[in-house]
Amino acid sequence: MHPGWMSQAHSHMQTSAASLDGDDWASRRTTMKNPSTGETLVDTRSTLAPTMANIAINGSEPDSTFHQDNDPSDEEMESVHPRYGSLGSGHVELGRQRSGVSNAPSRLGAIAGCEEHAFIMERMRSRLRYYFMNPLEKWETRRQFPYKLTLQLVKIFLVTLQLILFGSYRYASVNYTYDNRITFSHLFIKDWDSSREITSYPPNTGPLAVYTKDNFYDYIDNAVNAYNNVVDTSIGPYYYHLDNEGKVFPLMITVEEYLAASIVPGNESYVFDTTTIKRSIDVPVSDIPFSTRNFLAANNFSINFVTLLELDITFSLRTIRFRDLGPLKSPDCFSFKILISFLNRDHDGQMLVNLDSTPTKFLCKGNNKFTVNRSEKIARSIMNYSVIVICALSLFLCCRAIYRAQQLKTEAVIFFRNYFNKDLTIQERLNFLNGWYILIIVNDILIIIGSAVKEQIENKELQSDAWDICSTCLGIGNLFVWFGVLRYLGFFRTYNVLILTLKRATPNVLRFLFCAILIYAGFTFCGWLILGPYHMKFSSLSTTSECLFALINGDDMFATFAAMTSKSAFLWWFCRFYLYTFIGLFIYVVLSLFIALIMDAYETIKLYYTEGFPRSALEEFIIGPDDVNSSTDSYSPQDGQTESQNIHACHHYQTPGRKISAAGVLDTILENICGCSTPTQPVVKLSVSRQLSTEAESQSLIIT
């Protein structure tokens, strides 16, 4: 033991702490004399963190950015590794110590470098830990008001209220156009039956068709005469579409047919050209009863039923609706393009008749004298703009959070690569991409678009029919908004089981569904090909798939068996075998395995709640110093790589039973200089920031 060494060491620590400032701390060269040999010892270190210098000199608290858990979502991020630099010659001297070369001042530099390393690692750990906290945990940690959570809750309320109010007007608009189509069917189609207006399964009536030439011409005569007299006979306010000269647009008859086709009876010979042509003729409005045969003959326009594929009758009608479709109580003007089709493409002896109408909204003209409820209009506009502003703010905050998370990910990748010689896995990197934020961004964009269109519709600023676009954006956006509620329920253990179960079961379920879809597709194609011509439910690929999916869920089984025709005994028995095989396979095997996959994931999550969830290397690092001793092996340096030896070296200088702290470092310095031993102190588990703040006075005694 050399008392002179100890006395000189304590005296020099006090002198250095009083004389040094934060700027020249890193470049200070310190000399000491060995009292026994008179040799001058020089300790040169590259850089130390300015924060550590301030602690050593002034005994002050660490930098506030460290003490307050610099969260990437709240403050600007900083580059970790470039800011603190390398550990310089202290690591080189530390390598010498491990190889057997003893040098007391180099030991001091190595230990100071380890203190700096502990500070850097704890700072990164604090930032990562704060990033992965939920709003409730952030509130408990820093008392930061959860403004994002509050904003989302307000958005859910306003968006849902907006959707409910818009839904009533959406229904009124669709119902109005549908009722007009029913009216046009009664006005322009002969012998229209009201039973065809009800959608039922199986249908109560067959398709509307004509079977004779006389019946065909009668239907055309009825449509043209009804159009000529619609202003006088119709209850609704329907009017003709006028051109720029004030003349009524005529009704148009269009014929699509083959270029040439003829059949010679008796010897089964024919002439046929697959080229199709279209011919049109205008029918002017007249008060005289219309006859199709006479009109076509007078205009040298013939119809050959052998070559005829389709005949279309098109015309337009305009109407004004004296009822509000929005908060602005004003008339709405519509133009209906009506199409009556006679389909003969199958040439099977029946010509199907169909009517369709397409509404178009246009700007009304005239003296609009009406009472407007200004307060209601202003209230709805305020709601629309409030939703747009809130969604825009939510969009900005989520985009900013994702951007900062990617910055933190980049720093974490560099940190683990430089300090642990490890790269984060793809799964660990994906942890920095919050899927809930992506969902919120999508619903914010959809709701902003839908709200803007809704405001224009209600103020009658859009002349086109944009109800479908608006309802689609608002509907899907509201769906995603309510999906996002699951994120906040996930903060509670009881409700989080559902989310974790779905997350764990999804990969296995997708793989299972891929295999099941292959079997399902085989049954679909087989049923459509064999049973399609004889069974109504298998008439097309879409109806076949819908029928099989209904059978999986136990719907309409007996009707599916009974609807098969018995004309062919072979097909009748094949239908039974086909349906029994499909139902038995999918209900008793496929669905059972599907449920088993989900139940297995659920049992696994319950086990994790009991015994603990498996942790990745990143999660083990975030846990903190208390548990890092059992998990640092994941980051241990590779042999022969001196750049990452600092972590292992820091553990090399740690006294068993005592954590590395300011007092512990001082004891270790004295032990290595004078060869004496100090009493073993009990382990006090404090975070790095807590240790630095409570032991700042001892920290100022470190030899530079």
TORDODO-412255 format. One record per residue (C-alpha): residue in three letters; x, y, z. Coordinates in steps of 0.25 Angstrom, whole numbers, padded with zeros to 4 digits, always signed. Example, Ala and Ser with C-alpha at 12.3 -4.5 7.8 and 13.67 -1.06 7.14 Angstrom:
ALA+0049-0018+0031 SER+0055-0004+0029 
***
This chain:
MET+0000+0000+0000 HIS+0005+0014-0003 PRO-0001+0025+0005 GLY+0005+0035-0003 TRP-0002+0030-0016 MET-0015+0031-0008 SER-0013+0045-0003 GLN-0008+0050-0016 ALA-0020+0044-0023 HIS-0031+0050-0014 SER-0023+0064-0015 HIS-0023+0063-0030 MET-0037+0060-0031 GLN-0042+0072-0023 THR-0032+0081-0031 SER-0037+0076-0044 ALA-0051+0077-0041 ALA-0049+0092-0037 SER-0041+0096-0048 LEU-0047+0089-0060 ASP-0059+0093-0068 GLY-0068+0086-0078 ASP-0060+0090-0091 ASP-0046+0085-0087 TRP-0050+0073-0080 ALA-0049+0064-0092 SER-0035+0069-0095 ARG-0029+0070-0081 ARG-0015+0063-0080 THR-0013+0058-0065 THR+0000+0055-0059 MET+0003+0048-0046 LYS+0017+0044-0039 ASN+0019+0030-0034 PRO+0025+0033-0020 SER+0033+0021-0020 THR+0040+0022-0033 GLY+0038+0036-0037 GLU+0032+0033-0050 THR+0023+0042-0057 LEU+0010+0036-0062 VAL+0002+0042-0073 ASP-0013+0038-0076 THR-0018+0043-0089 ARG-0033+0040-0093 SER-0040+0044-0106 THR-0054+0050-0102 LEU-0064+0049-0091 ALA-0078+0053-0092 PRO-0080+0068-0088 THR-0092+0063-0079 MET-0082+0054-0071 ALA-0073+0066-0070 ASN-0083+0075-0064 ILE-0087+0064-0054 ALA-0073+0062-0050 ILE-0070+0077-0048 ASN-0082+0083-0043 GLY-0089+0071-0037 SER-0101+0075-0045 GLU-0113+0067-0050 PRO-0111+0060-0064 ASP-0115+0067-0076 SER-0130+0069-0076 THR-0132+0062-0089 PHE-0127+0049-0083 HIS-0134+0051-0070 GLN-0147+0053-0076 ASP-0147+0041-0086 ASN-0145+0048-0099 ASP-0157+0043-0106 PRO-0157+0042-0121 SER-0171+0046-0122 ASP-0170+0059-0114 GLU-0156+0064-0116 GLU-0146+0065-0128 MET-0137+0053-0128 GLU-0122+0053-0127 SER-0111+0045-0133 VAL-0106+0036-0123 HIS-0093+0030-0128 PRO-0087+0043-0135 ARG-0091+0051-0123 TYR-0083+0043-0113 GLY-0072+0039-0122 SER-0063+0027-0119 LEU-0057+0023-0106 GLY-0043+0025-0112 SER-0030+0021-0105 GLY-0037+0017-0093 HIS-0042+0005-0100 VAL-0028+0002-0106 GLU-0022+0002-0092 LEU-0034-0006-0087 GLY-0030-0017-0098 ARG-0016-0016-0092 GLN-0021-0019-0078 ARG-0028-0031-0083 SER-0016-0036-0090 GLY-0008-0035-0077 VAL-0001-0021-0078 SER-0003-0013-0066 ASN-0004+0002-0066 ALA-0012+0009-0055 PRO-0015+0022-0062 SER-0020+0014-0074 ARG-0029+0007-0065 LEU-0035+0020-0061 GLY-0038+0024-0075 ALA-0044+0011-0078 ILE-0053+0012-0066 ALA-0057+0026-0069 GLY-0061+0021-0083 CYS-0069+0010-0077 GLU-0077+0021-0069 GLU-0079+0028-0082 HIS-0084+0015-0089 ALA-0094+0013-0078 PHE-0099+0027-0080 ILE-0101+0025-0095 MET-0107+0012-0093 GLU-0117+0016-0082 ARG-0121+0028-0091 MET-0124+0020-0103 ARG-0132+0010-0094 SER-0140+0021-0088 ARG-0144+0026-0102 LEU-0148+0012-0107 ARG-0155+0009-0094 TYR-0163+0022-0095 TYR-0166+0020-0110 PHE-0173+0006-0107 MET-0181+0012-0096 ASN-0196+0013-0098 PRO-0203+0027-0094 LEU-0207+0022-0080 GLU-0193+0018-0077 LYS-0187+0031-0083 TRP-0197+0039-0074 GLU-0192+0031-0062 THR-0178+0033-0065 ARG-0177+0048-0069 ARG-0191+0053-0067 GLN-0192+0056-0081 PHE-0207+0059-0085 PRO-0211+0048-0096 TYR-0215+0058-0106 LYS-0215+0048-0117 LEU-0224+0038-0110 THR-0234+0050-0107 LEU-0233+0054-0121 GLN-0237+0040-0126 LEU-0249+0039-0116 VAL-0254+0053-0121 LYS-0252+0048-0135 ILE-0260+0036-0133 PHE-0272+0043-0127 LEU-0272+0054-0138 VAL-0270+0044-0150 THR-0281+0035-0145 LEU-0291+0046-0143 GLN-0288+0052-0157 LEU-0290+0038-0163 ILE-0304+0036-0156 LEU-0309+0049-0161 PHE-0303+0047-0175 GLY-0309+0033-0176 SER-0324+0038-0175 TYR-0321+0047-0187 ARG-0314+0036-0194 TYR-0326+0027-0193 ALA-0335+0038-0198 SER-0327+0040-0210 VAL-0326+0025-0214 ASN-0340+0022-0211 TYR-0345+0034-0220 THR-0337+0029-0232 TYR-0342+0015-0229 ASP-0357+0019-0228 ASN-0355+0027-0241 ARG-0350+0014-0248 ILE-0363+0007-0243 THR-0371+0018-0248 PHE-0365+0018-0262 SER-0367+0003-0263 HIS-0382+0005-0261 LEU-0383+0016-0271 PHE-0375+0010-0282 ILE-0375-0005-0281 LYS-0388-0012-0285 ASP-0394-0021-0275 TRP-0385-0018-0264 ASP-0388-0026-0251 SER-0385-0020-0237 SER-0380-0034-0233 ARG-0367-0032-0241 GLU-0364-0020-0232 ILE-0362-0029-0220 THR-0348-0036-0219 SER-0350-0050-0214 TYR-0343-0063-0214 PRO-0347-0072-0221 PRO-0353-0062-0230 ASN-0369-0063-0231 THR-0369-0059-0246 GLY-0361-0062-0258 PRO-0354-0052-0267 LEU-0362-0042-0274 ALA-0361-0046-0289 VAL-0369-0045-0302 TYR-0371-0057-0311 THR-0378-0052-0323 LYS-0376-0042-0334 ASP-0389-0035-0331 ASN-0386-0035-0316 PHE-0372-0029-0319 TYR-0378-0017-0327 ASP-0389-0015-0317 TYR-0378-0013-0306 ILE-0371-0002-0315 ASP-0384+0005-0318 ASN-0388+0005-0304 ALA-0374+0011-0300 VAL-0375+0022-0311 ASN-0389+0026-0309 ALA-0386+0027-0294 TYR-0374+0036-0296 ASN-0383+0045-0305 ASN-0393+0047-0295 VAL-0385+0046-0282 VAL-0387+0061-0278 ASP-0402+0060-0278 THR-0404+0046-0273 SER-0393+0044-0262 ILE-0395+0048-0248 GLY-0381+0052-0246 PRO-0375+0065-0251 TYR-0368+0060-0263 TYR-0364+0069-0275 TYR-0357+0067-0288 HIS-0343+0070-0290 LEU-0342+0082-0300 ASP-0330+0086-0309 ASN-0324+0100-0310 GLU-0335+0104-0320 GLY-0346+0099-0310 LYS-0350+0087-0318 VAL-0353+0074-0311 PHE-0342+0063-0313 PRO-0348+0052-0321 LEU-0349+0037-0316 MET-0338+0028-0322 ILE-0339+0014-0327 THR-0326+0006-0329 VAL-0325-0007-0335 GLU-0312-0016-0333 GLU-0312-0028-0343 TYR-0303-0037-0351 LEU-0299-0032-0365 ALA-0305-0044-0372 ALA-0312-0056-0368 SER-0323-0064-0375 ILE-0328-0079-0374 VAL-0333-0087-0385 PRO-0345-0096-0380 GLY-0345-0110-0384 ASN-0330-0113-0387 GLU-0324-0107-0374 SER-0315-0097-0382 TYR-0312-0083-0377 VAL-0304-0071-0380 PHE-0298-0064-0368 ASP-0288-0053-0366 THR-0283-0050-0351 THR-0281-0036-0354 THR-0290-0027-0345 ILE-0296-0013-0349 LYS-0304-0003-0342 ARG-0315+0005-0349 SER-0323+0017-0342 ILE-0336+0025-0345 ASP-0342+0036-0338 VAL-0357+0036-0334 PRO-0362+0051-0333 VAL-0372+0054-0322 SER-0386+0054-0328 ASP-0401+0055-0323 ILE-0405+0044-0333 PRO-0405+0030-0328 PHE-0392+0023-0332 SER-0391+0010-0340 THR-0377+0004-0341 ARG-0380-0004-0354 ASN-0385+0008-0361 PHE-0374+0017-0357 LEU-0363+0007-0360 ALA-0369+0004-0374 ALA-0371+0019-0377 ASN-0356+0022-0373 ASN-0351+0009-0380 PHE-0346+0003-0367 SER-0348-0012-0366 ILE-0346-0021-0355 ASN-0341-0036-0358 PHE-0343-0044-0346 VAL-0333-0055-0351 THR-0322-0045-0350 LEU-0327-0036-0339 LEU-0318-0036-0326 GLU-0324-0025-0318 LEU-0334-0013-0320 ASP-0332-0001-0311 ILE-0342+0010-0308 THR-0335+0022-0302 PHE-0341+0036-0297 SER-0339+0046-0286 LEU-0349+0052-0276 ARG-0346+0064-0267 THR-0353+0066-0253 ILE-0352+0075-0241 ARG-0354+0070-0227 PHE-0360+0079-0217 ARG-0354+0072-0205 ASP-0341+0074-0199 LEU-0330+0064-0200 GLY-0321+0072-0191 PRO-0321+0083-0180 LEU-0323+0093-0191 LYS-0338+0093-0193 SER-0339+0096-0208 PRO-0344+0088-0220 ASP-0335+0078-0227 CYS-0335+0076-0242 PHE-0332+0063-0248 SER-0330+0057-0263 PHE-0334+0043-0265 LYS-0328+0035-0277 ILE-0338+0024-0279 LEU-0334+0011-0287 ILE-0343+0000-0291 SER-0336-0012-0296 PHE-0342-0024-0304 LEU-0331-0035-0304 ASN-0331-0046-0314 ARG-0316-0050-0313 ASP-0319-0065-0310 HIS-0329-0066-0322 ASP-0337-0076-0313 GLY-0351-0071-0317 GLN-0352-0061-0305 MET-0348-0047-0305 LEU-0345-0042-0291 VAL-0350-0028-0288 ASN-0343-0019-0278 LEU-0344-0004-0273 ASP-0333+0004-0267 SER-0332+0019-0263 THR-0320+0027-0260 PRO-0322+0040-0252 THR-0313+0052-0253 LYS-0314+0064-0245 PHE-0314+0078-0251 LEU-0315+0093-0247 CYS-0329+0098-0246 LYS-0333+0111-0252 GLY-0344+0120-0248 ASN-0349+0128-0237 ASN-0345+0120-0224 LYS-0354+0126-0213 PHE-0353+0117-0201 THR-0350+0117-0186 VAL-0337+0113-0182 ASN-0333+0108-0168 ARG-0320+0116-0167 SER-0317+0111-0153 GLU-0318+0096-0158 LYS-0309+0099-0170 ILE-0299+0106-0162 ALA-0299+0095-0151 ARG-0296+0084-0162 SER-0285+0092-0169 ILE-0279+0094-0155 MET-0279+0079-0153 ASN-0273+0076-0166 TYR-0262+0086-0165 SER-0259+0081-0151 VAL-0258+0067-0155 ILE-0249+0071-0167 VAL-0240+0079-0157 ILE-0239+0068-0146 CYS-0236+0058-0157 ALA-0225+0067-0163 LEU-0219+0069-0149 SER-0220+0054-0146 LEU-0213+0051-0160 PHE-0202+0061-0157 LEU-0199+0055-0143 CYS-0199+0041-0148 CYS-0190+0044-0160 ARG-0181+0051-0151 ALA-0181+0040-0141 ILE-0177+0030-0152 TYR-0166+0039-0157 ARG-0160+0040-0143 ALA-0161+0025-0141 GLN-0153+0023-0154 GLN-0143+0033-0149 LEU-0142+0025-0135 LYS-0141+0012-0143 THR-0129+0017-0151 GLU-0122+0022-0138 ALA-0125+0008-0131 VAL-0120+0001-0143 ILE-0107+0009-0143 PHE-0106+0008-0128 PHE-0107-0007-0127 ARG-0098-0009-0139 ASN-0087+0000-0133 TYR-0088-0004-0118 PHE-0093-0019-0119 ASN-0088-0022-0133 LYS-0102-0027-0136 ASP-0113-0024-0146 LEU-0128-0023-0142 THR-0136-0034-0149 ILE-0147-0030-0158 GLN-0158-0033-0148 GLU-0151-0024-0138 ARG-0150-0013-0149 LEU-0165-0015-0152 ASN-0168-0012-0137 PHE-0164+0003-0141 LEU-0176+0003-0151 ASN-0189+0005-0144 GLY-0200-0002-0152 TRP-0210+0006-0144 TYR-0205+0019-0149 ILE-0206+0014-0163 LEU-0220+0010-0161 ILE-0223+0024-0155 ILE-0216+0031-0167 VAL-0225+0023-0177 ASN-0238+0026-0170 ASP-0234+0041-0168 ILE-0232+0042-0183 LEU-0245+0035-0186 ILE-0253+0044-0176 ILE-0246+0057-0181 ILE-0250+0053-0195 GLY-0264+0049-0191 SER-0267+0061-0183 ALA-0263+0071-0194 VAL-0272+0064-0204 LYS-0283+0063-0193 GLU-0282+0078-0191 GLN-0283+0081-0206 ILE-0295+0072-0207 GLU-0303+0078-0196 ASN-0300+0092-0201 LYS-0304+0087-0215 GLU-0290+0091-0221 LEU-0288+0078-0228 GLN-0297+0076-0241 SER-0293+0062-0243 ASP-0298+0050-0235 ALA-0287+0048-0224 TRP-0295+0041-0214 ASP-0288+0028-0216 ILE-0274+0034-0215 CYS-0277+0041-0202 SER-0284+0029-0196 THR-0273+0020-0199 CYS-0262+0029-0193 LEU-0270+0032-0181 GLY-0274+0017-0179 ILE-0260+0011-0180 GLY-0254+0022-0172 ASN-0264+0020-0161 LEU-0262+0005-0162 PHE-0247+0008-0160 VAL-0249+0018-0149 TRP-0257+0007-0140 PHE-0246-0003-0143 GLY-0236+0007-0137 VAL-0244+0006-0124 LEU-0238-0008-0122 ARG-0225-0001-0120 TYR-0229+0006-0108 LEU-0236-0006-0102 GLY-0223-0013-0104 PHE-0217-0005-0093 PHE-0225-0013-0083 ARG-0221-0028-0081 THR-0235-0034-0082 TYR-0238-0027-0095 ASN-0224-0029-0101 VAL-0226-0044-0102 LEU-0235-0043-0114 ILE-0224-0034-0122 LEU-0213-0043-0118 THR-0220-0056-0121 LEU-0224-0050-0135 LYS-0209-0045-0137 ARG-0203-0059-0133 ALA-0213-0067-0141 THR-0213-0059-0154 PRO-0201-0066-0160 ASN-0206-0080-0158 VAL-0220-0076-0162 LEU-0215-0070-0175 ARG-0207-0082-0178 PHE-0219-0091-0175 LEU-0229-0083-0183 PHE-0219-0083-0195 CYS-0220-0099-0195 ALA-0235-0098-0192 ILE-0238-0089-0204 LEU-0231-0098-0214 ILE-0241-0109-0209 TYR-0253-0099-0210 ALA-0249-0094-0224 GLY-0249-0109-0229 PHE-0263-0111-0223 THR-0268-0098-0229 PHE-0263-0101-0243 CYS-0268-0115-0243 GLY-0282-0111-0238 TRP-0283-0100-0248 LEU-0279-0109-0260 ILE-0287-0121-0257 LEU-0300-0116-0249 GLY-0300-0102-0255 PRO-0310-0105-0267 TYR-0320-0112-0258 HIS-0319-0105-0244 MET-0323-0090-0242 LYS-0312-0088-0231 PHE-0301-0093-0240 SER-0304-0085-0252 SER-0292-0076-0251 LEU-0278-0077-0244 SER-0282-0066-0235 THR-0296-0072-0231 THR-0289-0086-0229 SER-0278-0080-0220 GLU-0289-0073-0212 CYS-0297-0085-0211 LEU-0286-0093-0206 PHE-0282-0083-0196 ALA-0296-0083-0191 LEU-0296-0098-0189 ILE-0283-0097-0181 ASN-0291-0088-0171 GLY-0303-0098-0171 ASP-0312-0089-0179 ASP-0323-0094-0189 MET-0318-0108-0190 PHE-0331-0115-0193 ALA-0335-0105-0204 THR-0322-0108-0210 PHE-0324-0123-0210 ALA-0339-0121-0215 ALA-0336-0111-0226 MET-0329-0121-0234 THR-0336-0127-0246 SER-0339-0141-0247 LYS-0339-0142-0263 SER-0325-0149-0262 ALA-0324-0160-0252 PHE-0309-0159-0253 LEU-0308-0144-0250 TRP-0318-0146-0239 TRP-0309-0156-0232 PHE-0297-0148-0235 CYS-0303-0136-0229 ARG-0306-0143-0216 PHE-0291-0149-0215 TYR-0285-0135-0218 LEU-0293-0128-0208 TYR-0291-0138-0197 THR-0276-0139-0199 PHE-0275-0124-0199 ILE-0283-0122-0187 GLY-0277-0133-0179 LEU-0263-0129-0183 PHE-0264-0114-0180 ILE-0273-0114-0168 TYR-0267-0125-0160 VAL-0253-0124-0164 VAL-0249-0111-0170 LEU-0257-0102-0160 SER-0253-0111-0148 LEU-0238-0109-0152 PHE-0240-0094-0154 ILE-0246-0093-0140 ALA-0235-0101-0135 LEU-0224-0092-0140 ILE-0231-0080-0133 MET-0233-0087-0120 ASP-0218-0092-0120 ALA-0214-0077-0122 TYR-0224-0073-0110 GLU-0218-0084-0101 THR-0204-0079-0104 ILE-0207-0065-0101 LYS-0213-0070-0088 LEU-0201-0077-0085 TYR-0192-0065-0088 TYR-0200-0057-0078 THR-0197-0067-0067 GLU-0183-0070-0070 GLY-0178-0058-0078 PHE-0177-0054-0092 PRO-0165-0058-0100 ARG-0156-0046-0102 SER-0147-0042-0114 ALA-0133-0037-0113 LEU-0138-0022-0114 GLU-0149-0024-0103 GLU-0138-0030-0094 PHE-0130-0018-0096 ILE-0142-0009-0093 ILE-0145-0016-0080 GLY-0133-0009-0073 PRO-0121-0011-0064 ASP-0129-0020-0054 ASP-0130-0031-0064 VAL-0119-0028-0074 ASN-0110-0038-0067 SER-0118-0050-0072 SER-0120-0044-0086 THR-0107-0037-0090 ASP-0102-0050-0096 SER-0111-0047-0108 TYR-0102-0035-0110 SER-0088-0040-0106 PRO-0077-0036-0115 GLN-0071-0046-0125 ASP-0056-0051-0123 GLY-0046-0042-0129 GLN-0054-0030-0131 THR-0048-0019-0123 GLU-0059-0009-0126 SER-0069-0016-0118 GLN-0060-0020-0107 ASN-0065-0008-0098 ILE-0077-0015-0093 HIS-0070-0027-0088 ALA-0059-0019-0083 CYS-0068-0011-0074 HIS-0073-0024-0068 HIS-0058-0028-0066 TYR-0056-0016-0056 GLN-0069-0018-0049 THR-0067-0023-0035 PRO-0076-0035-0031 GLY-0087-0031-0022 ARG-0086-0016-0025 LYS-0092-0008-0037 ILE-0084+0001-0045 SER-0087+0015-0039 ALA-0078+0028-0036 ALA-0075+0022-0022 GLY-0072+0008-0028 VAL-0063+0014-0038 LEU-0055+0022-0028 ASP-0053+0009-0019 THR-0049+0001-0032 ILE-0039+0012-0035 LEU-0032+0012-0021 GLU-0032-0003-0021 ASN-0024-0004-0034 ILE-0015+0008-0031 CYS-0011+0004-0017 GLY-0015-0011-0016 CYS-0024-0009-0004 SER-0038-0014-0003 THR-0050-0007+0001 PRO-0063-0013+0008 THR-0073-0019-0001 GLN-0085-0010-0002 PRO-0099-0016-0004 VAL-0105-0015-0017 VAL-0115-0003-0019 LYS-0123-0005-0031 LEU-0125+0009-0037 SER-0126+0014-0051 VAL-0114+0021-0057 SER-0121+0035-0056 ARG-0124+0033-0041 GLN-0110+0028-0038 LEU-0104+0040-0045 SER-0113+0050-0038 THR-0111+0044-0024 GLU-0096+0042-0025 ALA-0093+0055-0032 GLU-0084+0059-0021 SER-0075+0046-0022 GLN-0075+0047-0037 SER-0067+0060-0036 LEU-0056+0053-0030 ILE-0052+0045-0042 ILE-0038+0046-0047 THR-0037+0052-0061 
***
